[in-house]
Amino acid sequence: MLTQFHALGRALRDLAQPRVLAVLIVPMLGAILLWCVLAFLFWDAWTSAFRSLIEDTALARWLIDYGGKWLLESLGVLLVIALLFPAILITAVLVTELLAMPVVVSVASRRYPTLAKHSGGTMVGGVGNALGAVSIFSLLWIVTLPLWLTGIGAVVVPALNSAYLNQRLFRYDALAEHASRDEFAELVKRNRGGLFGLGLLLAPLYYVPVVNLAAPVFAGLAFTHYCLTALSRMRAKGVSAR
């Protein structure tokens, strides 16, 4: 856990770098504005579509029989809202990956001047990693929606899903320039718990107003420092690129 806090500390210091400040709020602010505009344009169509799907289910008939028609009419709205959150998060993280991560890695890597670059990452690999991460995250979000009704699930489940998405996406970009393919695989294997733990520490930031504007870039910095530190230590122990 000390390694995660060390990475967070270095990421916090790097936030003041001019190049980082230039892209700091662009991903999240852009994602919020995009989905607010889309919601304004298509809100009625989205809520109507979900209501139509719900009305044909056994749950809908049960709610109507027991006087819960008012709840049925609200479910469409609730589902749209529940899906807007992951849509904003996915968009912000992907924009961070495409726009901000080259800047983030460039700034963070200055703290590791002796770390050799083995360039194991590729554009195709990055796209494949992003598609896999977003697909699994979206599936997890939809499957776990019923757990939101348990109360605590509405807090815990989104955090777990966000932690997965962050560590899956950012670890690849953080290591793409410096680690070989074999080193990347070995590092992820050795640090799977640590990567997910860092994701959990960062997840709450996405749900705090104002703070969440900087959360994606801050997360990118934290994962870059965590991964480059782990790579340095792994090489020092004699695990070399092949």
C-alpha positions in Angstrom: 0.0 0.0 0.0 2.9 2.3 0.6 3.8 2.0 -3.1 0.3 3.2 -4.1 0.6 6.3 -1.7 4.0 7.0 -3.1 2.6 7.0 -6.6 -0.3 9.3 -5.5 2.2 11.7 -3.9 4.3 12.0 -7.1 1.1 12.4 -9.2 -0.1 15.2 -7.0 3.2 17.0 -7.4 3.1 16.6 -11.2 -0.3 18.2 -11.4 1.4 21.6 -11.1 3.4 21.0 -14.3 2.3 23.4 -17.0 1.9 20.7 -19.7 -0.3 18.7 -17.3 -2.4 21.8 -16.4 -3.0 22.4 -20.1 -4.9 19.1 -20.4 -6.0 18.6 -16.8 -9.8 19.2 -17.0 -10.3 18.6 -20.8 -11.2 14.9 -20.6 -13.8 15.0 -17.9 -15.3 18.4 -18.8 -15.5 17.4 -22.4 -17.2 14.1 -21.5 -19.7 15.8 -19.2 -20.6 18.5 -21.9 -20.9 15.8 -24.6 -23.3 13.6 -22.7 -25.3 16.6 -21.3 -25.9 17.7 -24.9 -26.8 14.2 -26.0 -29.2 13.8 -23.0 -30.9 17.1 -23.9 -31.4 16.0 -27.4 -32.4 12.4 -26.9 -33.8 12.3 -23.3 -37.4 11.6 -24.3 -36.4 8.9 -26.9 -34.1 7.2 -24.4 -36.6 7.1 -21.5 -39.4 6.0 -23.8 -37.3 3.2 -25.1 -36.4 1.9 -21.7 -40.1 2.1 -20.5 -41.1 0.1 -23.6 -38.6 -2.6 -22.7 -39.7 -2.7 -19.0 -43.5 -2.7 -19.8 -43.2 -6.2 -21.4 -41.6 -7.9 -18.4 -43.1 -9.9 -15.5 -41.7 -7.2 -13.2 -43.8 -4.6 -14.8 -47.0 -6.6 -14.5 -46.2 -7.3 -10.9 -45.7 -3.6 -10.1 -49.0 -2.7 -11.8 -50.9 -5.4 -9.9 -49.5 -4.1 -6.6 -50.0 -0.4 -7.3 -46.5 0.4 -8.4 -47.3 1.9 -11.7 -45.7 5.2 -10.6 -42.5 3.3 -10.0 -42.7 1.7 -13.4 -43.0 5.1 -15.0 -39.9 6.2 -13.2 -37.7 3.2 -14.0 -37.0 4.5 -17.5 -35.6 7.7 -16.1 -33.6 5.9 -13.5 -32.1 3.5 -16.0 -31.0 6.4 -18.3 -29.4 8.2 -15.3 -27.7 5.0 -14.2 -26.2 4.5 -17.7 -25.2 8.1 -18.1 -22.6 7.8 -15.3 -20.6 5.0 -16.9 -20.9 6.6 -20.3 -19.3 9.8 -18.9 -16.6 7.8 -17.1 -15.7 5.7 -20.2 -15.6 8.8 -22.4 -13.4 10.8 -20.0 -11.0 7.9 -19.5 -10.7 7.2 -23.2 -10.1 10.9 -24.0 -7.5 10.9 -21.3 -5.9 7.9 -22.9 -5.8 9.4 -26.3 -5.1 13.0 -25.6 -3.5 13.3 -22.1 -1.6 10.1 -21.6 1.3 11.0 -24.0 1.7 14.3 -22.0 1.3 12.4 -18.7 3.9 9.8 -19.5 6.3 12.4 -20.8 6.1 14.4 -17.6 6.1 11.5 -15.2 9.0 9.7 -16.9 11.4 12.5 -16.1 11.6 11.1 -12.6 13.0 7.9 -14.1 15.9 9.1 -16.3 17.9 5.9 -16.2 14.9 3.6 -17.1 15.6 2.2 -20.5 12.8 2.2 -23.1 12.0 -1.2 -24.6 8.8 0.0 -26.5 6.7 -3.1 -26.1 3.4 -1.3 -26.6 1.8 -0.6 -30.0 -1.2 1.4 -31.3 -3.0 -1.8 -32.2 -2.3 -3.2 -28.7 -3.6 0.0 -27.1 -6.8 -0.1 -29.1 -7.4 -3.8 -28.3 -6.7 -3.2 -24.7 -9.2 -0.2 -24.6 -11.9 -2.2 -26.4 -11.5 -5.1 -24.0 -11.5 -2.9 -21.0 -14.6 -0.9 -22.0 -16.5 -4.0 -23.0 -15.9 -5.8 -19.7 -16.6 -2.6 -17.7 -19.9 -2.0 -19.5 -21.0 -5.6 -19.0 -20.1 -5.4 -15.3 -21.9 -2.2 -14.8 -25.1 -3.5 -16.4 -25.0 -6.9 -14.6 -24.4 -5.3 -11.2 -27.1 -2.6 -11.5 -29.6 -4.6 -9.3 -27.0 -4.4 -6.5 -27.5 -0.7 -6.4 -30.9 -1.3 -4.7 -29.1 -2.7 -1.7 -28.0 0.8 -0.7 -24.4 0.1 0.0 -24.1 -1.5 -3.4 -24.7 1.9 -5.0 -21.5 3.1 -3.4 -19.3 0.0 -3.5 -20.2 -1.5 -7.0 -19.4 1.7 -9.0 -16.1 2.1 -7.2 -15.1 -1.5 -7.9 -16.0 -1.2 -11.6 -14.2 2.2 -11.9 -11.1 0.6 -10.3 -11.1 -2.2 -12.9 -11.5 0.3 -15.8 -8.7 2.6 -14.6 -6.1 0.0 -13.9 -6.9 -2.0 -17.1 -6.6 1.1 -19.4 -3.8 3.1 -17.7 -1.4 0.3 -17.0 -0.9 -0.3 -20.7 -0.3 3.3 -21.6 2.0 3.8 -18.6 4.3 1.0 -19.7 4.0 1.1 -23.5 7.2 3.1 -24.1 9.4 1.6 -21.3 8.4 -2.1 -20.9 8.8 -4.9 -23.4 5.9 -7.3 -23.9 7.4 -9.9 -21.6 8.1 -7.3 -18.9 4.5 -5.9 -19.2 3.0 -9.4 -18.7 5.3 -10.2 -15.8 4.7 -6.8 -14.1 0.9 -7.1 -14.3 1.1 -10.7 -13.0 3.3 -9.6 -10.0 1.3 -6.4 -9.3 -2.3 -7.3 -10.1 -3.5 -6.6 -6.5 -1.5 -3.4 -6.2 -2.8 -2.1 -9.5 -6.4 -2.8 -8.5 -5.7 -1.3 -5.1 -4.5 1.9 -6.7 -7.7 1.9 -8.8 -9.8 1.6 -5.6 -8.0 4.6 -4.0 -8.7 6.7 -7.1 -12.2 5.6 -7.8 -14.0 7.9 -5.2 -12.4 10.9 -6.9 -14.7 10.4 -10.0 -17.8 11.0 -7.8 -16.7 14.2 -6.0 -17.9 17.3 -7.8 -15.2 19.6 -9.1 -12.5 17.1 -8.0 -13.8 14.7 -10.7 -12.8 17.2 -13.4 -9.1 16.4 -12.7 -9.6 12.7 -11.7 -8.8 11.0 -15.1 -5.5 12.9 -15.6 -4.5 12.5 -12.0 -5.3 8.8 -12.3 -3.1 8.6 -15.4 -0.2 10.2 -13.5 -0.6 7.9 -10.5 -0.7 4.7 -12.6 2.3 5.9 -14.6 4.4 6.5 -11.5 3.2 3.2 -9.9 4.0 1.2 -13.1 7.4 2.8 -13.8 8.5 2.4 -10.2 7.4 -1.3 -10.3 9.3 -1.7 -13.6 12.4 -0.2 -12.1 12.3 -2.5 -9.1 11.6 -5.5 -11.3 14.6 -4.8 -13.5 16.8 -4.2 -10.4 15.9 -7.7 -9.2 17.1 -9.2 -12.4 13.9 -9.6 -14.4 15.1 -8.4 -17.8 13.4 -7.9 -21.2 13.6 -10.7 -23.7 
